[in-house]
């Protein structure tokens, strides 16, 4: 009887150790200004975009905290690389998910101190606002003007909406040469459409 109880106790202990890992599995979605994609193999990538709006004058300057991110989850943590499109320098950091998501960087990106606050001396707290299992990629627009098409073709038509350089987007599907995106900074509801993939810098390839 004692051996049987010991065996049952061991099984219970193993189950307890496994369940929390599964329950706290990382999820793709919108963590405040961070749009994050977590793949089944643990690869993680996304785009961080937060702006402090002004009119561009000395009295009301505009600041933006913009960068791409990629890494790999190990449990609820990931060592990540972050960078701004076109810049060689990468800034490393640590992303934590689970019960208290946060992001901490070894250095602050330009503009982040004014737009988002310090990410070096203290972790930036993240909150999961929306789960998005349909996102397969994320990035920043690099074209000065990127037209949003209703279909993945260059068809003539009336004046179409467009995104501008460094607007953040999440990718929801793709065709050769094209990506269907959701504009992440839209204020009046979802804004979606097809962009040329050459007009966007991605945090990782947009494969599912």
N, C-alpha and C positions, 0 to 999 in steps of 0.2 A: 504493500500500500504506500509506503514511504517513497519507494522508487517511482511509482506511478504519479504521486503528487509532485515529486521533483521534476519529472518529465513535463507534466502539465504546466508547472511554473516556468520551466525553461521556454516552452512554446509561447506562453503568454508574454514573457519578456521579449522574445524575438518579434512578436507581433507589435508590441508597443514601440519597439525601436524602428519598425518599418513604416507604420502608419503615419507618424508625423512627417516623414520625408515626402510621402505621397501627398498628404494634405497640404503641405506648404509649397507644392510644385509651382515654379514660376509661371506667370501668365503674360501673354501679349496684351497690350492695351495702352491707354493714355494715362500716364502718371504725371498729372499736371502738365508742365511744358515739355515733358519727355514722351515721345511716341516710341514704344518699345516693341520689338518683335523677338520672341523667344521660340526657337525651333526645337523639334523633338530631340535632336542630337545635342542640345545644350548651347548651341551657338546663339548669341544674343547680339542684336544691333538695333540702332534707332537714330533719332534726330532730336536734339534738344533745341528748343526755340522759344525764347521769352524776350519781349520787348517792353521798353519803357517809352511810351509815345510822347512826343513833343512837336513843336513846329520847326525844329531845326535851328532856332536862334540860340544865342548865348543864355538867354533867360529860360528857355524851355528846350534844352537839347534832346536829341533822340539817342537812345542806347539800345543795343541788342546783344543778347547772349545766344550765340548760334554755334552749334558744332554737331558733327556726326560722331557716332559711337559704335564700337564693336568689341566683342570679347567672347568668352565662353563661361557658362555657369558651372560652378563646382559646389553642389549643394545650393545654398541660397546666396552665394557670393560669386562675383565675377571680376577678375582683373580685366580692365578695359583700356582700349586706346581711344582717344578722342582727338578730333582735328577739324579744322575749318577748310572747306574746299579751296584748293589751289595753294595751300601753305604746306611746306615740307615738315615743319615741326609737329610732332604728336605729343599730346599730354596724357600720361597714364593716370589711372585712377581705380577706384573700387566701387562697384555697384552692388548694393545689397537689396534683395527682395524679401518676401516673406511678411512677417508681422509688422515690421518697421522699415519700409523701403527708404533707401537713401543713396546719394551719389557723392563721392568725395574725390577731388582731383589733386594731383601733386602741385599744380599751378593753376591759376585762374586764366581762362581765355579772355582775350580783349573784349571789353564791354560788359563782362559778366558781373563785375563788382557793382556797377551802377544799375544794371537791369535786374539781376537775380540775387545778388549778394555773394558773400565769400563762400567758395566751395573748397578752399584749401585748408583752412584752420578748423573748420567745422563741417560736418556732413550736411549736404543739402537734402532736406526732408522731401520725400516723394509720397504722393497719395494716389492710389489706383482709382481714377475717376470713371473709367469705362474699359471693360474687357473687349478686345477686338481680335477674335480668332481669324478674321478674314484678311487681316493685313499680312502681306508677304514681303514688304520692303518699305523703306523710308529714305528720304533725302531732302536736299535743298535745291531749288531751282537755280541754275547757273546762267541761263539765258537772260538777257535784259528784258525780254518780253516773250512769254511762252503761252501761245493760244490754247485754250481748252476746247477740244473738238468733241462733238456728240458721239462720233464714231471714229475708229482708228484709221482715218483716211483724210487726205488733204482735199476736201471738197469745197468748191466755192459756195459762198452763202452770205447771209447777213453778218453784220459785225458780231464777233463772238467775244465772250469774256476771256480774260487772260491773267496769268500770274506774272510776277516780276522777280528780278534777281533776289535770291536768298529766301524766297517764300518756302515754308516747310510743307512737305506733302507726305502722305502715306500711300503706298501702292496696294491696290486691291486686286488687280489682274494685269495680264500683259499679253501682247501679241508681238510678232517680230517687228522691232523698231518702235514700238509704242507701249505705253503704260497707262492704265486707268488709275487715276489718283483721286485722293480726297485732300482738299486744301485744309490744312490743320489750324489756320488762324482765322477762319471764317467766323464772323460775328453774328450773321443772320441766318444760321442754319447750314446744313451740309452743302458744300460746293464740290462737285465732282466733274470729271471729264477726262478725255484722252490727251496725253502729251507725247511729243517725241521723246524717246528715252535719252537722246543725246542732249536734251535741255536740262537734265537733272544729274546732280552728283549724289550717288547712293552711298549708304553706310555699308552695304554688302550687296552682292548680286541678288537680283529680284526673283530668283527661283523659289518655288514654294518650299 
